[in-house]
Amino acid sequence: MDKVRIGIIGCGGIANSKHMPSLKKLPDVEMVAFCDIIVERAEKAAKEFGVEGAKFYQDYKELLKDESIDVVHVLTPNREHSFITVDALEAGKHVMCEKPMAINTEEAQKMIDAANRTGKKLTIGYQNRYRPDSWYLKRACENGELGDIYYAKAHAIRRRAVPTWGVFLNEEEQGGGPLIDIGTHALDLTLWTMNNYEPKMVVGSVYKKLGKQTETGNAWGDWDPEKFTVEDSAFGYVVMKNGATIVLEAAWALNSLDVDEAKTSLCGTLAGADMKGGLRINKIKYGKQIVEDVSLTEGGVAFFDGASASPADVEARMWIDAVKNDTDVVVKPEQAIVVTKILEAIYKSAAEGKPVMFD
């Protein structure tokens, strides 16, 4: 496979800011087809990112009929992830689906079943795994440097940064607000570094406290209170089967100065780690408390700033390599579905006012 031929389904914000620019940099990739329900966006993407003669569609099923396409990127609103992914897999395509995997566990399982049935690769767009601090922390955990990790926090807190474009505020299309949008990244990062995918019990709280306010001080301008149908913050308390505890915090709008996003804090029997102000490892050495600040830059040389590839670029490269070389994907769907299970349980617990237990 000299060139991997890719079809893009969904040509909105995440496609234009992340996937298509990163794929465009890869010499062994050709974006040959584009689809969007607003067909003008697909046409624009084809001209900007596609090969000469790239096609554009309004109906994704027409794109899937092209047997020359090897890979499909599903970059649509959350509610559409599952059925488009299943159709793409059934059409013989490998699939990169944006996060979250699906709006619920049932839909996510359909995706896994289709991948297993067709033998095609499926991965989910959790690009924060590909950051240098994430790789370092993952390696430290795998080498046992933190010991038994029994407490963690997944951070996804914004003070006032509610996305006011697209369908972010539409619960029907997205399945939720900050919990499913940015909380999903923090939870994935936490589960992955801990290598713990067996939840036992979840208690959740979901709040719609600020969505009806005006003069909001929002980073992207005031939101429309009438369209703000999702939560503005949500919190989960997760107990794993091995006894470990994870606290998940997610907010687009919260009266807090403790702001962190797509980060994790881990506490183990030998050391702890957090991503506040850079990656820090805390532990006891020679009977004293110490903190190691991990330098993740590559500079220090004249005329070289050490700038490394963006997480999106690394994600794209490793995904295409997995397709070409028939190797394992970094983000396995069996891992991503656990994120969906926990998020769904937080929403359910909050709605029912009681814990949700897992088998």
C-alpha positions in Angstrom: 0.0 0.0 0.0 2.0 2.9 -1.3 -0.7 5.5 -0.8 -3.5 5.3 1.7 -6.7 6.7 0.2 -8.9 8.4 2.7 -12.5 9.6 2.7 -13.6 12.3 5.2 -17.1 12.2 6.5 -17.9 15.5 8.3 -16.1 18.6 7.2 -16.7 20.9 10.2 -14.5 22.3 12.9 -12.6 19.2 14.1 -12.0 18.1 10.5 -10.5 21.5 9.5 -8.6 22.1 12.7 -7.2 18.6 13.4 -7.6 15.7 11.0 -7.3 17.2 7.5 -4.3 19.4 8.2 -2.4 16.5 9.9 -3.3 14.0 7.1 -2.2 16.6 4.5 1.3 16.5 5.9 1.7 12.8 5.3 3.3 11.9 1.9 1.7 8.5 1.8 -1.8 9.7 2.3 -4.3 10.9 -0.3 -7.6 12.5 0.7 -9.8 11.5 -2.2 -13.4 12.1 -1.0 -15.2 14.4 1.3 -18.8 14.4 2.6 -20.9 16.8 4.7 -24.6 17.4 5.0 -23.7 21.0 4.1 -22.3 20.0 0.7 -20.5 23.4 0.2 -18.3 22.5 3.2 -17.3 19.2 1.5 -16.6 21.0 -1.7 -14.4 23.5 0.0 -12.5 20.7 1.9 -12.0 18.8 -1.4 -10.4 21.9 -3.0 -8.2 22.7 0.1 -7.1 19.3 1.2 -8.0 16.8 -1.5 -5.9 15.4 -4.3 -6.7 16.6 -7.8 -10.1 15.4 -8.8 -11.2 14.7 -5.2 -14.9 14.0 -5.0 -17.4 15.5 -2.6 -20.8 14.3 -1.4 -23.8 15.2 0.7 -24.7 11.6 1.4 -22.0 9.5 3.1 -23.4 6.3 1.7 -22.4 7.5 -1.8 -18.8 8.0 -0.5 -18.7 4.5 0.9 -19.5 3.0 -2.5 -16.0 4.0 -3.7 -14.1 0.8 -3.4 -10.7 2.5 -3.8 -11.1 4.2 -0.4 -9.0 2.4 2.3 -9.8 4.5 5.3 -12.7 6.7 6.5 -12.5 9.4 9.2 -15.9 9.9 10.9 -15.9 13.5 12.1 -19.6 14.2 12.6 -21.7 15.1 15.7 -21.6 12.5 18.3 -25.0 10.9 17.6 -23.9 9.9 14.1 -20.6 8.2 15.1 -22.0 4.7 15.6 -24.1 4.1 12.5 -21.7 5.8 10.1 -18.8 3.9 11.6 -20.6 0.6 11.3 -21.6 1.3 7.7 -18.0 2.3 6.8 -16.6 -0.9 8.4 -19.2 -3.0 6.6 -18.1 -1.3 3.3 -14.6 -2.6 3.9 -13.0 0.6 5.2 -10.7 1.1 8.2 -12.2 3.8 10.5 -10.8 6.6 12.6 -13.8 7.9 14.6 -13.6 11.2 16.6 -14.2 11.1 20.3 -16.4 10.2 22.1 -16.8 6.7 20.6 -20.6 6.9 20.8 -23.3 8.5 22.8 -23.9 5.3 24.8 -22.5 1.8 25.4 -25.0 0.0 23.2 -24.0 2.1 20.2 -20.3 1.7 21.0 -20.6 -2.1 21.2 -22.2 -2.1 17.7 -19.0 -0.5 16.4 -16.7 -3.1 18.1 -18.9 -5.9 16.8 -18.7 -4.5 13.2 -14.9 -4.2 13.5 -14.6 -7.8 14.7 -17.0 -9.0 12.1 -15.2 -7.3 9.2 -11.6 -7.6 10.3 -11.1 -3.9 9.7 -9.3 -1.5 12.1 -11.2 0.9 14.3 -9.7 3.6 16.5 -11.0 6.6 18.4 -9.6 10.2 18.3 -8.1 10.6 21.7 -5.2 12.7 20.6 -4.1 13.7 24.1 -2.5 10.3 24.5 0.1 11.5 21.9 1.5 14.4 23.9 5.1 14.1 25.2 3.9 14.4 28.9 1.4 11.6 28.3 3.9 9.3 26.8 6.4 9.9 29.6 3.8 9.3 32.3 2.5 6.2 30.6 6.1 4.8 30.5 6.7 5.7 34.1 3.4 3.8 35.1 4.3 0.8 33.0 7.7 0.6 34.6 6.1 0.6 38.1 7.6 3.9 39.2 4.4 5.0 40.8 3.7 1.6 42.4 0.1 0.6 42.9 -2.0 3.5 41.6 -5.1 3.7 43.8 -6.3 7.3 43.5 -6.6 9.5 40.5 -8.2 12.7 39.2 -9.3 13.4 35.6 -9.3 17.1 35.0 -11.5 18.9 32.4 -12.4 22.2 34.0 -12.9 25.5 32.1 -13.9 28.7 33.9 -15.8 30.2 31.0 -15.2 28.5 27.6 -18.5 27.2 26.3 -18.3 26.4 22.6 -21.1 28.4 21.0 -20.8 27.1 17.4 -22.1 24.0 15.7 -24.2 21.6 17.8 -22.2 21.6 21.0 -25.1 22.9 23.0 -27.6 20.5 21.5 -28.2 17.5 23.7 -30.0 15.5 21.1 -27.0 15.7 18.6 -24.2 15.5 21.1 -25.5 13.3 23.9 -24.3 15.8 26.6 -22.1 18.8 27.3 -18.7 19.1 28.8 -18.7 15.6 30.3 -18.9 13.9 26.9 -17.0 16.6 25.1 -13.8 17.3 27.2 -14.4 15.0 30.2 -14.0 12.1 27.8 -10.4 13.2 27.0 -9.4 13.5 30.7 -11.0 10.1 31.6 -9.3 8.3 28.7 -5.9 9.7 29.7 -6.5 8.6 33.3 -7.6 5.1 32.5 -4.8 4.7 29.9 -2.0 5.7 32.2 -3.4 3.6 35.0 -4.0 0.7 32.6 -7.2 0.1 34.5 -10.4 -0.6 32.5 -12.6 -2.4 35.0 -15.1 -0.1 36.8 -17.2 -1.4 39.6 -19.4 1.5 40.6 -20.1 5.1 39.6 -21.8 8.0 41.4 -22.5 11.1 39.3 -23.6 14.7 39.6 -24.7 16.8 36.6 -25.5 20.5 36.8 -27.4 23.0 34.7 -26.7 26.0 36.8 -25.2 28.7 34.5 -26.6 28.0 31.1 -29.5 30.5 31.4 -27.3 33.4 32.4 -26.4 36.4 30.2 -23.3 38.7 30.1 -21.4 35.5 30.7 -17.8 36.5 30.1 -17.5 33.5 27.8 -14.3 33.1 25.8 -16.2 32.8 22.6 -18.9 35.3 23.3 -22.2 35.0 25.1 -24.1 31.8 24.5 -27.8 31.7 23.7 -29.6 30.5 26.9 -32.4 29.1 24.8 -30.1 26.8 22.9 -28.0 25.7 26.0 -29.7 22.4 26.5 -26.8 20.4 27.9 -25.1 20.5 31.4 -22.6 23.2 32.2 -20.7 20.9 34.6 -20.6 17.3 35.7 -18.7 15.2 38.2 -18.1 11.5 38.7 -16.8 9.3 41.5 -15.7 6.0 40.0 -14.6 3.0 42.0 -12.7 0.3 40.1 -12.9 -3.4 40.7 -9.4 -3.4 42.2 -10.4 -0.8 44.7 -8.8 2.2 42.9 -10.8 5.5 42.9 -11.1 8.0 40.1 -12.7 11.5 40.5 -13.7 13.0 37.1 -14.5 16.7 36.9 -15.7 18.4 33.7 -17.0 21.9 33.1 -17.4 24.4 30.3 -18.4 27.1 32.8 -17.6 27.0 36.5 -16.8 29.7 39.1 -13.4 28.3 39.8 -9.8 29.4 39.3 -8.6 25.8 39.4 -8.7 25.4 35.6 -7.2 22.3 33.9 -8.2 20.4 30.8 -7.2 17.0 29.3 -4.9 16.3 32.3 -4.6 13.6 35.0 -3.3 13.4 38.5 -2.2 10.0 39.8 -1.4 8.8 43.3 0.5 5.5 43.8 2.2 3.7 46.6 5.7 4.7 45.5 5.1 8.1 43.9 2.5 10.5 42.5 2.3 12.5 39.3 0.3 15.5 38.0 0.3 17.6 34.8 -0.2 21.0 36.6 2.2 23.5 35.1 4.1 20.7 33.3 4.6 17.1 34.3 5.7 16.6 37.9 6.6 13.4 39.8 6.4 13.6 43.6 8.0 11.0 45.9 10.1 10.4 49.0 13.8 10.1 48.5 16.3 9.6 51.3 13.6 10.3 53.8 12.7 13.7 52.2 9.8 14.9 50.0 11.0 15.7 46.5 9.4 16.9 43.3 10.9 16.0 39.9 9.9 18.5 37.1 10.2 16.6 33.8 11.7 18.6 31.0 9.9 17.7 27.8 11.5 20.3 25.5 14.3 19.5 23.0 15.9 22.9 22.8 19.1 24.3 24.1 20.8 24.4 20.8 21.4 27.6 18.8 18.8 28.0 16.0 16.8 25.0 17.1 13.8 25.4 19.4 13.1 21.6 19.7 9.5 21.9 18.6 8.1 18.5 18.2 5.1 17.3 16.1 1.7 18.2 17.4 -0.3 15.4 19.1 -2.7 15.5 16.1 0.2 15.0 13.7 1.6 12.1 15.8 -1.9 10.5 16.0 -2.3 10.7 12.2 1.1 9.2 11.5 0.7 6.3 14.0 -2.8 5.6 12.7 -1.8 5.4 9.1 1.3 3.3 10.1 -1.1 0.8 11.8 -3.2 0.6 8.7 -0.2 0.1 6.3 1.7 -2.3 8.5 -1.3 -4.1 10.0 -0.2 -3.4 13.5 -2.2 -2.6 16.7 -3.8 0.9 17.0 -2.8 3.0 19.9 -6.4 3.7 21.0 -8.2 0.4 21.0 -12.0 0.4 20.8 -12.1 -2.0 23.7 -10.6 0.8 25.8 -12.7 3.6 24.4 -15.9 1.8 25.1 -15.0 1.8 28.9 -14.8 5.6 28.7 -18.3 5.6 27.2 -19.6 3.2 29.8 -18.4 5.4 32.7 -19.7 8.7 31.1 -23.1 7.1 30.5 -23.1 5.8 34.1 -22.4 9.3 35.4 -25.4 10.7 33.5 -27.6 7.9 34.6 -26.5 8.1 38.3 -27.2 11.9 38.3 -30.7 11.4 36.7 -31.7 8.6 39.0 -30.0 9.9 42.2 -28.3 6.6 43.0 -25.1 4.7 42.2 -24.7 2.7 39.0 -23.2 -0.7 39.5 -21.3 -2.7 36.8 -21.3 -6.4 36.4 
